[in-house]
Amino acid sequence: MQPGYLKIPLDELRGRAAKAKEKLKDCDLCPNNCRVNRLDGEVGVCRAGAEAKVASWNLHNGEEPPISGTRGSGTIFFSFCTLKCAYCQNWPISQKGNGEETDAAGLAGMMLELKRRGAHNVNFVTPTHYMPQILEALCIAVEAGLDLPIVYNTSGYEVLPSLRLLDGIVDVYLPDMRYACDKQAKKYSRAKMYSAYNRAAVKEMYRQVGNLVTDEDGLAVKGLIVRHLVLPGGISGTEEVMKFLASEVSKGVYISLMSQYFPAHKATTIPEISRKVTADEYQAAVDILEKYGLEEGWVQEGY
């Protein structure tokens, strides 16, 4: 058995898992490049340790239609995050680290149970800082019969060496493109050089999986879906993001244009992001999609 629809030999998967685990000794999994020895108890910016920490796992129907399908996506929500977004709606998980640690066997068991319950895919949510643990668990799960598509549901704040270890393993990439401007990314998410890392990551993801491909039931088999959260006052830089996607990735890329921002966590104390997005702001973002010929994906109806 091989993972999902992009097949690599199990021995190669084991080799990738071993290489990834070595990174935990001098952690450079993400752009924070903390260089801490997580296997020896040290923690960096994300505060993740040697074991994966899971906040929740279940069938989830709130993803994009090709991901959720009719039975739900098998989501595994990881604790902690490589970003520190002032407006994070899940901050008790992403920043406080609420959740339970699990070893590779436990994580593999979650995947297999989600398959048994009818999940269309296994969807790793905020996985970047636990990529080595995920690969180690996949070795166990695949050998035990896991054959669902693998969804990598990420903030998009990635480095290329980590992503290249996932080539041939991840079937569907679901990254955010949160900002076009590094100044905004640093101010609201404490992310350095966000746009360069984010754009390079999205191009690498596209190289690996291409545009979205679905089966006869409309379910995602492989491909890239980019999420873009519209923020108040143009902070997300929608025009520049869409221009980049249209000119440097593909006009056929699927985009999920999200309007559900609300001021959570620290955002209520920051005037410019202490309100929801207006209907006019969201419509302006929709108009930008049309301007650049980006016709595939989803917008929020009736906003």
C-alpha positions as CSV (number, residue, x, y, z in Angstrom):
1,M,0.0,0.0,0.0
2,Q,1.1,3.5,-0.7
3,P,-0.2,6.9,0.6
4,G,-3.0,8.4,-1.4
5,Y,-2.8,8.8,-5.2
6,L,0.8,10.0,-5.5
7,K,2.7,6.8,-5.0
8,I,6.2,6.4,-3.6
9,P,7.8,3.2,-2.3
10,L,7.3,2.6,1.4
11,D,11.1,2.4,1.9
12,E,11.5,5.8,0.4
13,L,8.8,7.1,2.8
14,R,10.8,5.6,5.7
15,G,14.0,7.3,4.4
16,R,12.3,10.7,4.2
17,A,10.9,10.2,7.7
18,A,14.4,9.5,9.0
19,K,15.8,12.6,7.3
20,A,13.0,14.7,8.7
21,K,13.5,13.4,12.2
22,E,17.2,14.5,12.1
23,K,16.0,18.0,11.6
24,L,14.5,18.0,15.1
25,K,18.1,18.0,16.6
26,D,18.8,21.4,15.1
27,C,15.3,22.5,14.1
28,D,15.1,24.4,10.7
29,L,11.6,23.1,9.7
30,C,10.2,26.6,9.1
31,P,11.4,30.1,8.4
32,N,11.8,30.8,12.2
33,N,15.0,28.7,11.9
34,C,15.3,28.3,15.7
35,R,18.0,25.7,15.6
36,V,17.0,24.2,18.9
37,N,17.3,20.5,19.8
38,R,13.7,19.4,20.2
39,L,14.7,15.8,20.8
40,D,16.6,17.1,23.9
41,G,13.7,19.1,25.3
42,E,14.5,22.5,23.8
43,V,11.7,24.5,22.2
44,G,11.8,27.5,19.8
45,V,9.3,30.1,18.6
46,C,6.5,27.6,18.0
47,R,7.1,25.8,21.4
48,A,6.6,22.4,19.9
49,G,8.6,19.5,21.4
50,A,9.7,16.1,20.3
51,E,6.3,14.5,20.2
52,A,3.3,15.7,18.1
53,K,0.6,17.4,20.1
54,V,-3.0,17.0,18.8
55,A,-5.7,19.4,19.8
56,S,-8.5,17.4,18.2
57,W,-9.3,14.9,15.4
58,N,-12.6,14.1,13.8
59,L,-14.6,14.1,10.6
60,H,-15.0,17.7,9.5
61,N,-17.5,19.1,7.0
62,G,-16.4,22.7,7.0
63,E,-13.6,22.6,4.4
64,E,-13.9,23.4,0.7
65,P,-16.4,21.1,-1.1
66,P,-13.8,18.8,-2.8
67,I,-12.1,18.2,0.6
68,S,-15.2,17.7,2.9
69,G,-17.3,15.8,0.3
70,T,-20.3,14.1,1.7
71,R,-18.7,12.2,4.6
72,G,-16.2,14.7,5.8
73,S,-12.5,15.3,5.8
74,G,-10.5,13.4,8.4
75,T,-8.9,16.4,10.1
76,I,-6.1,16.2,12.7
77,F,-5.6,19.6,14.3
78,F,-2.1,20.1,15.7
79,S,-1.3,22.3,18.7
80,F,1.0,25.3,18.4
81,C,1.9,27.2,15.2
82,T,4.9,28.8,13.4
83,L,3.0,32.1,13.3
84,K,1.7,34.3,16.1
85,C,-1.3,36.0,14.5
86,A,-2.8,38.7,16.7
87,Y,-6.2,37.8,15.4
88,C,-6.0,34.0,15.6
89,Q,-9.5,32.5,16.1
90,N,-7.9,29.3,17.4
91,W,-5.4,30.9,19.7
92,P,-5.9,28.5,22.7
93,I,-4.7,25.8,20.3
94,S,-2.2,27.7,18.2
95,Q,-0.5,29.8,20.9
96,K,-1.4,28.3,24.3
97,G,-0.8,24.8,22.9
98,N,-4.0,23.1,24.2
99,G,-4.0,19.5,23.3
100,E,-2.5,16.1,24.1
101,E,0.9,14.7,23.1
102,T,0.9,11.5,21.1
103,D,3.6,9.2,19.7
104,A,3.8,7.9,16.1
105,A,1.7,4.9,16.8
106,G,-1.0,7.0,18.3
107,L,-1.0,9.4,15.4
108,A,-1.1,6.5,12.9
109,G,-4.1,5.1,14.9
110,M,-6.0,8.4,14.4
111,M,-5.5,8.2,10.7
112,L,-6.7,4.6,10.5
113,E,-9.7,5.3,12.6
114,L,-10.6,8.3,10.5
115,K,-10.4,6.0,7.4
116,R,-12.6,3.4,9.2
117,R,-15.2,6.1,9.9
118,G,-15.4,7.0,6.2
119,A,-13.2,10.1,5.8
120,H,-12.5,11.1,2.3
121,N,-8.9,12.0,3.1
122,V,-6.5,12.6,6.0
123,N,-6.2,16.4,6.6
124,F,-3.2,17.6,8.7
125,V,-4.1,21.1,10.0
126,T,-1.2,23.3,11.0
127,P,1.3,20.5,10.4
128,T,4.6,22.3,9.6
129,H,6.3,22.1,13.0
130,Y,5.3,18.4,13.2
131,M,6.3,17.3,9.7
132,P,8.8,14.7,10.9
133,Q,6.4,13.2,13.4
134,I,3.7,13.0,10.7
135,L,6.0,11.2,8.3
136,E,7.0,8.7,11.0
137,A,3.3,8.1,11.7
138,L,2.5,7.7,8.0
139,C,5.1,4.9,7.7
140,I,3.0,2.9,10.3
141,A,-0.4,3.9,8.9
142,V,0.5,3.1,5.3
143,E,1.9,-0.3,6.2
144,A,-1.4,-0.9,8.1
145,G,-3.5,-0.1,5.0
146,L,-4.0,3.7,4.9
147,D,-4.6,4.7,1.3
148,L,-6.5,8.0,1.5
149,P,-5.3,11.2,-0.1
150,I,-3.1,13.3,2.2
151,V,-4.1,17.0,2.7
152,Y,-1.4,19.4,4.0
153,N,-3.4,22.3,5.5
154,T,-0.9,25.0,6.3
155,S,-0.3,28.6,7.0
156,G,2.0,28.7,4.0
157,Y,4.9,29.9,6.0
158,E,7.3,27.2,4.8
159,V,10.8,26.5,3.7
160,L,11.7,24.6,0.6
161,P,13.9,21.8,2.1
162,S,11.0,20.8,4.3
163,L,8.5,20.8,1.5
164,R,10.7,18.8,-0.8
165,L,10.6,15.9,1.7
166,L,6.8,15.9,1.1
167,D,7.1,15.5,-2.7
168,G,5.2,12.4,-3.7
169,I,3.6,12.0,-0.2
170,V,1.2,15.0,0.0
171,D,-1.7,14.8,-2.5
172,V,-3.4,18.1,-1.8
173,Y,-1.8,21.3,-0.6
174,L,-4.1,23.7,1.2
175,P,-1.9,26.8,2.1
176,D,-2.8,30.3,3.2
177,M,-1.5,33.3,1.3
178,R,-2.1,35.7,4.2
179,Y,-0.2,38.8,3.2
180,A,1.6,40.5,0.3
181,C,3.5,42.9,2.5
182,D,6.3,41.8,4.9
183,K,5.6,44.8,7.2
184,Q,2.0,43.7,7.7
185,A,3.1,40.1,8.2
186,K,5.6,41.0,10.9
187,K,3.2,43.4,12.7
188,Y,0.2,41.1,12.8
189,S,1.7,37.6,12.7
190,R,5.3,38.1,13.9
191,A,6.5,36.5,10.6
192,K,9.8,37.6,9.1
193,M,10.2,37.8,5.3
194,Y,6.7,36.3,4.9
195,S,6.0,37.1,1.3
196,A,9.3,35.6,0.0
197,Y,8.9,32.4,2.0
198,N,5.1,32.1,1.2
199,R,5.5,32.7,-2.5
200,A,8.4,30.3,-2.9
201,A,6.4,27.7,-0.9
202,V,3.3,28.0,-3.1
203,K,5.3,27.7,-6.3
204,E,7.0,24.5,-4.9
205,M,3.6,23.1,-3.9
206,Y,2.3,23.8,-7.4
207,R,5.3,22.1,-8.9
208,Q,4.6,19.0,-6.9
209,V,0.9,18.7,-7.4
210,G,-0.4,21.1,-10.1
211,N,-3.9,22.4,-10.4
212,L,-6.7,20.7,-8.6
213,V,-7.8,17.3,-9.9
214,T,-11.1,15.7,-8.7
215,D,-12.6,12.3,-9.2
216,E,-16.0,11.4,-10.6
217,D,-17.6,12.4,-7.3
218,G,-16.0,15.8,-7.2
219,L,-13.5,14.8,-4.5
220,A,-10.0,16.1,-4.5
221,V,-7.5,13.6,-5.8
222,K,-4.5,15.9,-6.0
223,G,-3.6,19.6,-6.5
224,L,-3.2,23.0,-5.0
225,I,-6.0,25.1,-3.3
226,V,-4.9,28.5,-2.1
227,R,-6.8,30.1,0.8
228,H,-6.8,33.9,1.1
229,L,-8.4,35.5,4.1
230,V,-9.6,39.1,3.3
231,L,-8.5,41.3,6.2
232,P,-9.9,44.8,7.0
233,G,-8.5,47.8,5.3
234,G,-6.7,46.0,2.6
235,I,-4.1,44.5,5.0
236,S,-4.0,41.2,3.2
237,G,-2.8,42.8,0.0
238,T,-5.3,40.9,-2.2
239,E,-4.3,42.6,-5.4
240,E,-0.6,41.7,-5.2
241,V,-1.4,38.1,-4.1
242,M,-3.8,37.5,-7.0
243,K,-1.4,39.1,-9.5
244,F,1.3,36.8,-8.3
245,L,-0.9,33.7,-8.6
246,A,-2.1,34.6,-12.1
247,S,1.4,35.5,-13.4
248,E,3.7,33.1,-11.6
249,V,1.6,30.1,-10.6
250,S,-1.4,29.5,-12.8
251,K,-4.7,31.1,-13.9
252,G,-6.2,27.7,-13.3
253,V,-5.3,27.6,-9.6
254,Y,-8.2,27.1,-7.2
255,I,-8.7,29.9,-4.7
256,S,-10.8,29.9,-1.6
257,L,-11.6,33.6,-0.9
258,M,-12.6,33.8,2.7
259,S,-14.7,36.5,4.3
260,Q,-15.0,35.1,7.8
261,Y,-12.5,37.4,9.6
262,F,-13.6,38.7,13.0
263,P,-11.5,40.3,15.7
264,A,-10.4,37.5,18.0
265,H,-7.5,37.1,20.5
266,K,-5.6,40.4,20.6
267,A,-7.3,42.0,17.6
268,T,-9.9,43.8,19.7
269,T,-7.1,46.1,21.0
270,I,-5.7,46.9,17.6
271,P,-7.9,49.6,16.0
272,E,-7.3,48.7,12.3
273,I,-8.2,45.1,12.7
274,S,-10.8,45.4,15.5
275,R,-13.7,45.1,13.1
276,K,-15.1,42.6,10.6
277,V,-14.6,43.0,6.8
278,T,-17.2,45.1,5.1
279,A,-19.3,43.9,2.2
280,D,-17.6,46.4,0.0
281,E,-14.1,45.2,1.0
282,Y,-15.0,41.7,0.2
283,Q,-16.6,42.6,-3.1
284,A,-13.4,44.4,-4.0
285,A,-11.5,41.2,-3.5
286,V,-13.9,39.3,-5.7
287,D,-13.5,41.9,-8.4
288,I,-9.7,41.4,-8.2
289,L,-10.1,37.7,-8.9
290,E,-12.1,38.6,-12.0
291,K,-9.5,41.2,-13.0
292,Y,-6.7,38.6,-13.1
293,G,-8.8,35.9,-14.7
294,L,-8.8,33.6,-11.7
295,E,-12.1,31.8,-12.2
296,E,-11.6,28.5,-10.3
297,G,-12.5,28.1,-6.6
298,W,-15.0,29.6,-4.2
299,V,-16.3,32.9,-2.9
300,Q,-18.6,33.5,0.0
301,E,-22.1,33.9,-1.4
302,G,-24.5,36.5,0.0
303,Y,-21.9,38.5,1.8
